[in-house]
């Protein structure tokens, strides 16, 4: 329920909102909200029958339809509160709406005041993303509309605010193109990118490479479409560090992730040096707080940061991170994510198989990817402690799990490749040099195989 996702402060403000007759005239809706809040504070699941009697009185005959309608009305008001709260944070949009009201009602003195105020707000706000250029264009358009309605000489440069609109539009389109590229790589789907090429050519003709709202997405798209050109990664990394402050946290996080996902693919293809690059990006992102949403870190970011910390052999920092950020995880995922990553730490740092398996027993994660990663760690441990019977059963269980959960795209191919390569590793005759070399070649040539380096290392030990 959305009420469970509200902060304490949000809950208090929502109660004030529901208490205002401007938004809500129903005392029963307010009463229902207060009862629900009491339940949630105590960690109790609300009981519909109890709620009905607390709202309508103990003597009232229970009416399921009546309580359902009340829940529906409360939800509508909660959603209205969420919308208004979000709008209140957008000062430029508020000022634009007020300016438009004054212009339409020919209140020129008030219009000029709010227009000056709006321009000052835009000039002093720190961000220069698409929203900045869109708001700047709209303010100028309101001025143009006012002047044209008064039949005055145009003192405004139409081409200039047309360019602001272009910058907002092309920034958004390039952002969309970057995510389409990312989705294409992840799910193996085909998209038409001809329109993107036309946009890139237009940007080149305008020489907008020094505009952060354009240049970061321009470079990110080039990197996604031409991953073999590592110079694009270096350019994107430099621009993120130098120009990232021009974007709000939720947007710069997406740009960080575009660069980090490139690193992940490189690491999965055996280029482990990119683990250090990715860790640098994550550390910088953590420093500015862009990976936190409402004060929480996702379990995926938590696991990725630990993985790159371990690959970079930055054990002390990684252990500190695991413990310091545990309480920034969602309560439902906290313990599983914490123990899984502790298992990874003791496994990599000390090769403590027993401790790692004990931590893994405490992992209960419904997320498919995290569950599969835990299973892969078990796979490694069973091989390394020579528990081959357990390993064979484990591989079959993994394959069945993948089929049952209907994993698709990159992840499915990667996990199946790991299973098949490990099965062949179990069966290879290491006295037969040709057979060993054939398996080594198969593993090396797999483009999607995140455990490639580990598998080759095990094969090298068999040869030795």
C-alpha positions in Angstrom: 0.0 0.0 0.0 1.3 3.5 -0.8 0.9 4.5 2.9 3.6 2.0 3.8 6.0 3.9 1.5 5.5 7.3 3.1 8.1 8.8 5.4 7.0 9.9 8.9 7.1 13.5 7.8 4.9 12.6 4.7 2.4 10.8 6.9 2.1 13.9 9.1 1.6 16.1 6.1 -0.9 13.7 4.6 -3.0 13.9 7.9 -3.0 17.7 7.7 -4.1 17.4 4.0 -6.9 15.0 4.9 -8.0 17.4 7.8 -8.4 20.3 5.4 -12.0 20.8 4.2 -10.6 22.2 1.0 -9.4 18.7 0.0 -11.6 16.4 2.2 -14.9 17.0 3.8 -15.4 13.4 5.0 -14.5 12.7 8.6 -14.8 8.9 8.0 -12.0 9.0 5.5 -9.8 10.8 8.0 -10.7 8.3 10.7 -9.9 5.4 8.4 -6.5 6.9 7.6 -5.7 7.4 11.3 -6.7 3.8 12.1 -4.5 2.5 9.2 -1.6 4.7 10.4 -1.9 3.2 13.9 -1.8 -0.3 12.5 1.2 0.4 10.3 3.2 2.1 13.2 2.7 -1.1 15.3 3.7 -3.3 12.3 0.2 -4.9 12.3 -1.8 -5.9 9.2 -5.1 -4.0 9.2 -8.2 -6.1 9.6 -11.1 -4.9 7.5 -13.8 -5.9 10.1 -11.9 -4.1 12.9 -11.4 -1.0 10.8 -15.1 -0.9 9.9 -16.2 -0.9 13.5 -13.5 1.6 14.6 -14.7 4.0 11.8 -18.4 3.5 11.9 -18.9 2.3 15.5 -19.1 -1.0 17.3 -22.9 -1.3 16.9 -22.8 -0.7 13.1 -23.6 -3.8 10.9 -20.6 -4.7 8.8 -21.0 -3.6 5.2 -18.2 -4.8 2.9 -19.2 -2.6 0.0 -19.2 0.5 2.3 -15.7 -0.1 3.6 -14.4 -0.9 0.1 -15.8 2.5 -1.2 -14.1 4.2 1.8 -10.8 2.6 0.9 -11.2 3.7 -2.7 -12.0 7.3 -1.7 -9.0 7.4 0.7 -6.7 6.1 -2.1 -7.8 8.8 -4.5 -7.0 11.5 -1.9 -3.6 9.9 -1.1 -2.8 9.9 -4.8 -3.9 13.6 -5.0 -1.6 14.4 -2.0 1.3 12.6 -3.8 0.7 14.6 -6.9 0.5 18.0 -5.1 3.6 17.2 -3.0 5.6 16.5 -6.2 4.3 19.7 -7.8 5.3 21.8 -4.8 8.9 20.8 -5.4 8.8 22.2 -9.0 9.1 25.9 -8.4 9.6 26.8 -12.1 6.4 25.0 -13.1 4.4 26.8 -10.4 5.8 30.2 -11.5 5.0 29.3 -15.1 1.4 28.5 -14.3 1.0 31.8 -12.3 2.6 33.8 -15.2 0.2 32.2 -17.7 -2.8 33.1 -15.4 -1.6 36.8 -15.2 -0.9 37.0 -19.0 -4.3 35.5 -19.9 -6.0 37.9 -17.5 -4.0 40.9 -18.7 -2.4 41.6 -15.3 0.8 42.8 -16.9 2.3 44.3 -13.7 1.9 41.0 -11.9 3.1 39.1 -14.9 6.4 41.1 -15.1 7.0 40.5 -11.4 6.5 36.7 -11.6 8.5 36.6 -14.9 11.5 38.3 -13.3 11.2 36.1 -10.3 11.0 33.0 -12.5 14.0 34.0 -14.6 16.0 34.6 -11.4 15.0 31.2 -10.0 16.1 29.5 -13.3 19.4 31.4 -13.3 20.3 30.5 -9.7 19.1 26.9 -9.7 22.0 24.4 -10.0 20.6 22.1 -12.7 20.9 22.4 -16.4 19.0 19.4 -17.6 16.1 19.2 -20.1 13.7 20.7 -17.5 15.8 23.8 -17.2 15.7 24.4 -21.0 12.0 23.6 -21.3 11.1 26.0 -18.5 13.3 28.7 -19.9 11.6 28.3 -23.3 8.2 28.5 -21.8 8.9 31.7 -19.8 10.1 33.3 -23.0 7.1 32.1 -24.9 4.8 33.7 -22.3 6.6 37.0 -22.8 6.2 36.6 -26.5 2.5 35.9 -26.1 2.0 39.0 -23.9 3.9 41.3 -26.3 2.1 40.0 -29.4 -1.3 40.4 -27.7 -0.3 44.1 -27.1 0.9 44.4 -30.7 4.3 45.6 -29.5 7.6 45.3 -31.3 9.2 42.0 -30.6 12.1 42.5 -28.1 12.5 38.7 -27.7 14.7 36.5 -29.8 12.4 33.8 -31.1 15.3 31.8 -32.4 17.0 31.8 -29.0 14.1 30.3 -27.1 13.4 28.0 -30.0 16.9 26.7 -29.4 16.1 26.2 -25.7 13.2 24.1 -26.7 15.4 22.1 -29.1 17.9 21.4 -26.3 15.1 20.2 -24.0 13.7 18.0 -26.8 16.9 16.5 -28.0 18.2 15.9 -24.5 15.0 13.8 -23.8 15.2 12.0 -27.1 18.9 11.0 -26.6 18.0 9.9 -23.1 15.3 7.7 -24.5 17.7 6.3 -27.1 20.3 5.4 -24.4 17.7 3.4 -22.6 16.5 1.7 -25.8 20.1 0.6 -26.4 20.4 -0.7 -22.9 17.1 -2.6 -23.2 18.1 -4.0 -26.6 21.3 -5.4 -25.1 19.6 -6.9 -22.0 16.5 -8.5 -23.7 17.8 -9.1 -27.2 15.1 -7.1 -28.9 15.3 -5.0 -32.1 14.6 -1.3 -32.3 14.8 1.2 -35.2 17.6 3.7 -34.4 17.5 5.6 -37.8 15.9 8.6 -36.1 18.8 8.8 -33.6 21.3 9.1 -36.3 19.5 12.0 -37.7 19.5 13.7 -34.3 23.2 13.0 -33.8 23.9 14.6 -37.2 21.8 17.7 -36.3 23.7 18.0 -32.9 27.0 17.8 -34.8 25.9 20.6 -37.1 24.9 22.8 -34.1 28.1 21.9 -32.2 26.2 21.4 -28.9 28.9 19.2 -27.4 29.6 21.7 -24.6 26.0 21.6 -23.4 25.8 19.0 -20.5 22.1 18.2 -21.2 23.2 17.0 -24.7 26.8 16.0 -24.4 26.4 13.4 -21.6 23.6 11.5 -23.4 25.3 12.0 -26.8 28.5 10.3 -25.5 26.5 7.6 -23.6 24.6 6.7 -26.8 27.8 6.5 -28.8 29.3 4.2 -26.1 26.2 2.0 -26.1 26.1 1.8 -29.9 29.9 1.3 -30.4 31.0 -0.5 -27.2 34.4 -1.5 -28.8 35.5 2.1 -28.8 36.7 2.5 -25.2 37.5 6.2 -25.8 33.7 6.9 -25.5 33.8 5.3 -22.0 36.7 7.6 -21.0 34.9 10.6 -22.4 31.7 9.7 -20.6 33.4 9.0 -17.3 35.2 12.4 -17.5 32.0 14.2 -18.3 30.1 12.5 -15.4 32.8 13.7 -13.0 33.0 17.2 -14.4 29.4 17.9 -15.3 27.3 15.5 -13.2 26.4 18.3 -10.8 24.2 19.9 -13.6 21.7 17.1 -13.2 19.3 16.2 -10.3 20.3 13.0 -8.3 17.6 10.8 -9.9 18.8 11.7 -13.4 22.5 11.6 -12.9 22.0 8.2 -11.3 20.7 7.0 -14.7 23.8 8.3 -16.4 26.1 6.7 -13.9 24.3 3.4 -14.5 24.8 3.7 -18.2 28.6 3.9 -17.7 28.5 1.2 -15.0 26.5 -1.2 -17.2 29.2 -0.9 -19.8 31.8 -1.8 -17.1 29.7 -4.8 -16.1 29.6 -6.2 -19.6 33.4 -5.7 -19.9 33.9 -7.5 -16.6 31.6 -10.3 -17.7 33.6 -10.7 -20.8 36.8 -11.2 -18.8 38.2 -7.6 -18.7 38.5 -7.4 -14.9 40.3 -4.0 -15.0 36.9 -2.4 -15.5 35.9 -3.5 -12.0 38.1 -0.7 -10.7 36.6 1.8 -13.1 33.1 0.8 -12.0 34.0 1.0 -8.3 35.3 4.6 -8.8 32.0 5.5 -10.3 30.0 3.9 -7.5 32.1 5.6 -4.8 31.6 9.0 -6.4 27.9 8.3 -6.8 27.6 7.3 -3.1 29.5 10.4 -2.2 26.9 12.7 -3.8 24.0 10.5 -2.7 22.7 9.8 -6.2 22.2 6.1 -5.6 19.8 6.7 -2.7 16.1 7.0 -3.2 14.2 8.3 -0.3 17.2 7.5 1.8 17.3 3.9 0.7 19.8 2.0 -1.5 18.5 -0.7 -3.8 19.7 -4.3 -3.1 20.9 -4.4 -6.7 23.2 -1.4 -6.3 24.3 -2.8 -2.9 25.3 -6.2 -4.5 27.0 -4.6 -7.5 29.1 -2.3 -5.3 30.2 -5.2 -3.2 31.0 -7.3 -6.3 33.2 -4.6 -7.8 34.9 -3.9 -4.4 35.8 -7.6 -4.2 37.1 -7.7 -7.8 39.2 -4.6 -7.1 40.5 -6.3 -3.9 39.5 -3.3 -1.8 38.4 -5.5 1.1 38.6 -3.1 4.0 36.5 -0.5 2.2 34.0 -3.2 1.0 33.5 -4.6 4.5 32.9 -1.1 5.8 30.4 -0.5 3.0 28.5 -3.7 3.7 28.0 -2.8 7.3 27.4 0.9 7.0 24.8 0.6 4.2 23.0 -2.4 5.6 20.4 -0.2 7.3 19.9 1.8 4.1 18.4 -1.3 2.5 14.6 -1.9 2.3 13.6 -3.9 5.4 12.1 -6.7 3.3 15.5 -7.3 1.5 17.9 -6.2 4.3 18.9 -9.4 6.0 19.1 -11.5 2.8 21.2 -8.9 1.0 23.4 -8.4 4.0 24.2 -12.1 4.6 24.7 -12.8 0.9 27.2 -10.1 0.6 29.0 -11.2 3.8 29.2 -14.6 2.3 30.9 -13.1 -0.8 33.3 -11.2 1.3 34.6 -14.1 3.4 34.7 -16.3 0.3 36.8 -13.9 -1.7 39.0 -12.4 1.0 39.7 -15.5 3.1 38.4 -18.5 1.1 36.4 -19.4 4.2 34.0 -21.8 2.5 32.4 -22.9 5.8 31.5 -19.4 6.9 30.3 -18.5 3.4 27.9 -21.5 3.3 26.6 -20.5 6.8 25.9 -17.0 5.6 24.2 -18.4 2.4 21.8 -20.5 4.6 20.4 -17.2 5.9 19.7 -15.9 2.4 16.0 -15.9 1.4 15.6 -13.6 -1.5 12.7 -13.8 -3.9 14.5 -11.7 -6.5 15.6 -14.0 -9.3 18.9 -12.4 -10.1 20.1 -12.3 -6.4 18.9 -15.9 -5.9 20.9 -17.0 -9.0 24.0 -15.2 -7.8 23.8 -17.0 -4.5 23.4 -20.3 -6.3 26.5 -19.5 -8.4 28.5 -18.8 -5.2 27.3 -22.2 -3.9 28.4 -23.8 -7.2 32.0 -22.4 -6.7 32.2 -23.6 -3.1 31.0 -27.1 -3.9 33.6 -27.4 -6.7 36.4 -26.0 -4.6 35.7 -28.3 -1.6 35.4 -31.2 -4.0 31.7 -31.9 -3.1 31.1 -33.2 -6.7 27.9 -35.1 -5.9 26.4 -32.0 -4.3 27.5 -30.0 -7.2 25.9 -32.2 -9.8 22.6 -32.0 -7.9 23.0 -28.3 -7.5 23.5 -27.8 -11.3 20.3 -29.7 -12.1 18.4 -27.7 -9.5 19.7 -24.5 -11.0 18.7 -25.5 -14.5 15.2 -26.5 -13.3 14.9 -23.2 -11.4 15.8 -21.2 -14.6 13.2 -23.1 -16.6 10.5 -22.7 -13.9 11.1 -19.0 -13.5 11.2 -18.4 -17.2 14.3 -16.2 -17.2 14.9 -14.5 -20.6 17.6 -12.6 -22.5 21.1 -11.9 -21.4 20.7 -13.4 -17.8 19.2 -16.7 -19.0 22.0 -17.2 -21.6 24.7 -16.3 -19.0 23.4 -18.7 -16.3 22.8 -21.6 -18.8 26.4 -21.1 -20.1 27.7 -21.3 -16.6 25.8 -24.5 -15.9 26.9 -26.1 -19.1 30.5 -25.1 -18.7 30.6 -26.4 -15.2 29.0 -29.7 -16.2 31.7 -30.1 -18.9 34.4 -29.2 -16.3 33.1 -32.1 -14.1 33.4 -34.6 -17.0 36.6 -33.5 -18.7 39.4 -36.0 -18.9 42.3 -33.8 -17.8 44.8 -36.5 -19.0 43.5 -35.8 -22.5 45.2 -32.6 -23.6 43.1 -32.2 -26.7 39.9 -32.5 -24.7 41.1 -29.9 -22.2 42.2 -27.5 -24.9 38.8 -27.9 -26.6 36.9 -27.0 -23.4 39.3 -24.1 -22.8 38.6 -22.8 -26.3 34.8 -23.2 -25.8 34.9 -21.2 -22.5 37.2 -18.5 -23.9 35.0 -17.9 -27.0 31.8 -17.5 -25.1 30.8 -13.9 -25.4 28.3 -14.1 -22.5 29.8 -16.0 -19.5 30.3 -14.0 -16.3 32.2 -16.9 -14.6 34.7 -17.2 -17.5 37.8 -16.3 -15.5 36.9 -18.7 -12.6 36.2 -21.6 -15.0 39.5 -21.1 -16.8 41.3 -20.9 -13.5 39.8 -24.3 -12.5 40.7 -25.8 -15.8 44.3 -24.5 -15.4 44.5 -26.2 -12.0 43.4 -29.5 -13.5 46.1 -29.2 -16.1 48.7 -28.5 -13.4 
